[in-house]
């Protein structure tokens, strides 16, 4: 019975989160296809960049990104 109560609590909390927070989660593949942005950050792949933009869109105002970043 405790297990059911814990599951219910987790589902309730997760469903009450704002959509912006839910978009920030998720998983990306470990594929390394770097994307460098003018803010100086290199993202491992397009998925990582998309997650970063979803989590904090204002941080990308005026920032451009291009693939094929070299270290």
Secondary structure, DSSP 8 states (H G I E B T S, - for coil): -HHHHHHHHHHHHHHTS-HHHHHH----------EEETTS-EESSHHHHHHHHHH-GGGGTT--EEE----
